[in-house]
Amino acid sequence: MKIEKIFPETLLELIRKELDKRSCFEYIEGVQPFLMRYDNVPYYVYIKNLSSAFFKDRPGTTRAQLPKRDLFDEIKKSPYIFIFLGYDQENDVFVCWDFNVAKERLNVGKSVSFYSRISYQEEVEEGEFLRINLKNGDNPIVFKRKSICEFFDKINTFFDVQSKGLSDSTRPVVEDGKIKVITEEELLKQLRPLIKISSPHTLEAISVAEKFYEGKYPKMNMRDWLQLVKNID
């Protein structure tokens, strides 16, 4: 594997190059790690370069390492999801490890290694998400950098969610940039009186929903909004 260190600022630029294309993305602060918001859900994200693990018996093993930092103590106590990504420049690929495991391992040692396999990094295609089953029990996800928005769209399907920042009750169910199910109780309380009546005020309900999401789902057309509000519980 070709090893070429990329500076933290450049890693941030690379991921933002794709995320900035989505109106539901908001950069808040920081470089590595940095704080962001996607679909109104906050995340801490930390990206490190992937390199060879230098195992003689497993030459195809790669790794990214979590250093020890004072800031990680604050992140560890935070209710927000912590996403640790390894970046393979040669294949333009990200590897993501279990959010819960990565957060638990923050500052447990001077340097904590997370592993991957070069074969998966080389074969994954855009729009594809490959899961690696490693001997140490880790099951990272491998995907192209250009698929980072799709990764966040499907983020609650990859690993068990144990953090408040990614609760199903605080974000809608989204597929391919379109809302499939409204789960926010705040919005549902506004919509039910408009829909769950003998003569539904459908257009008004659609207007309320569109205003609530503030243009974060540009792929949604009128038919999508109509189906969405008609199907609320």
C-alpha positions, 0 to 999 in steps of 0.5 A: 500500500502506498503511504502518503501522509495527508495533513488534517486540514486536507482530510477535512477539505476532502470530506467537505467537498462531498458533504457541502453538496447537501443542504442538510450538512452543517460544519460547526467547528474544528479540524481533526476532530471536527463537529458537524451536523447532518439532518439536524443530528450532531456528530464528532468526526475524526479522520486519520490516514490509513497505512500498512500495519506491517504484519509479516503474516498478514501483509494486506492488513492496514490500520489507522491509529487514535492518539491520546488527546485532552479533547477526546475526554470531552468527546467521550463524555458527550452524548454525540456520536463519535465517528472514526474514519480511516482514509486510503488516498490511493483508492479514495476510500474511507473505513469506518469502525463501530461508533460505540467501540471507537468512542469507548477506546478514546484515550485508553492508551497512547495510541490505539490501532483500528484495522482494515484490509487492503483488498476491500479498500481496492475492490469497493465501488462507489455507492457500495458499502462493504463490511469486513469481519476481522479476527479481533471482532471488529466489523468496519464498513468500507466505502468510497469517499464520494459515497460519504453523503449516502453513508450519513443517509444510512448511518443508523443501519451500520452499527447499533446506536447507543448515543443520544445524538443518533436516536431514531426519535430525533431524526426522520427515516431517510432513503436516497435523500428522501424522507420515508417516515417522520419520527420527530414528535414535535412535528407529528404533534403539528401534523396530526390535527391537520391530517387525522380529521374527517376533512384533512388539510393536506396542503397545509400539512405539507407546508408545515412539514416543508417549513420544519425541514427547512429545505434539507431534502431538495429531492422531495417533490410534491408527490413525496410530501403528499405520501409522507404526510398521509402516512403519519401515525 
